[in-house]
Amino acid sequence: MYVTSFHIVSVIAIFSAAIIPIYISVRIKGGNKSGLRNLMIILASFIVVHGFYHLAELLGYHTLGDGFLEPLSVAILIVFGVAMIRILYPNSILTRKLRGGSR
């Protein structure tokens, strides 16, 4: 009972939270703000995939939720973190290594 209620509340809250980065990514047209737009797209995709994870768990598809959607959401979150570091700190050591630059 409590787990079901938790997943219902989580699905509603998570899909509601996805509206904000989707709206921001649609409103940003490009130019020098394309990095921010890309961050919002990655964040929105993480939120939506995590929402589908809770929906799959609610509907009883535990293999789909735990075996595919949860690792996918973690991978997207890691991609978000790397993209955020590359945008916020373009001269950092991690960014230079990812671009193939010198140490």
C-alpha atoms as one frame of an Amber mdcrd trajectory, in Angstrom:
protein
   0.000   0.000   0.000   2.726   2.488   0.986   4.930   1.571  -1.962   2.039
   2.049  -4.373   1.189   5.426  -2.881   4.845   6.415  -3.063   5.053   5.558
  -6.757   1.801   7.389  -7.556   3.007  10.553  -5.837   6.450  10.179  -7.420
   5.048   9.816 -10.953   2.893  12.924 -10.555   5.678  14.993  -8.985   8.374
  13.890 -11.410   6.352  14.452 -14.566   5.274  17.839 -13.192   8.916  18.732
 -12.548   9.824  17.853 -16.137   7.676  20.702 -17.423  10.139  23.401 -16.320
  13.310  22.221 -18.151  11.233  21.314 -21.216   9.760  24.817 -21.259  13.187
  26.419 -20.824  14.737  24.318 -23.595  11.915  25.256 -25.977  12.184  28.963
 -25.174  15.970  29.176 -25.674  16.585  29.726 -29.369  20.335  29.284 -29.656
  23.269  31.598 -30.041  25.552  31.717 -27.026  22.935  29.962 -24.871  23.022
  26.658 -26.754  24.985  25.060 -23.897  22.227  25.931 -21.452  19.641  24.576
 -23.881  21.555  21.297 -24.155  21.749  21.059 -20.364  17.991  21.556 -20.082
  17.346  18.868 -22.712  19.570  16.388 -20.875  17.971  17.274 -17.532  14.462
  16.912 -18.969  15.317  13.533 -20.467  16.676  12.363 -17.094  13.507  13.496
 -15.338  11.222  11.839 -17.895  13.153   8.534 -17.852  13.109   8.545 -14.048
   9.367   9.185 -14.167   8.936   6.199 -16.461  10.958   4.152 -13.979   8.458
   4.961 -11.232   5.560   4.302 -13.607   6.997   0.886 -14.526   7.445   0.045
 -10.851   3.883   1.160 -10.141   2.512  -1.056 -12.893   4.548  -4.048 -11.720
   7.179  -4.123 -14.478  10.059  -4.511 -12.046  12.453  -5.998 -14.598  11.914
  -3.080 -16.956  12.190  -0.578 -14.126  15.159  -1.984 -12.235  16.960  -3.587
 -15.153  16.673  -0.903 -17.824  15.126   2.401 -16.782  17.002   2.892 -13.512
  20.477   2.329 -15.038  19.469   4.472 -18.019  18.461   7.332 -15.734  21.757
   7.043 -13.842  23.688   7.123 -17.136  21.775  10.218 -18.280  22.479  11.886
 -14.919  26.197  11.202 -15.347  26.065  12.659 -18.869  24.326  15.713 -17.390
  27.107  16.136 -14.835  29.860  15.884 -17.451  28.026  18.308 -19.757  27.555
  20.751 -16.899  31.262  20.648 -16.039  32.179  21.181 -19.703  29.867  24.186
 -19.979  30.513  25.830 -16.608  34.250  25.150 -16.480  35.541  25.050 -20.082
  39.205  25.280 -18.989  39.086  22.561 -16.332  41.307  19.483 -16.410  38.368
  17.172 -17.135  37.294  19.267 -20.108  40.783  19.315 -21.595  41.078  15.531
 -21.219  37.702  14.973 -22.887  38.731  17.169 -25.824  42.044  15.358 -26.135
  44.178  18.263 -24.965  47.329  18.214 -22.905  47.351  17.663 -19.182
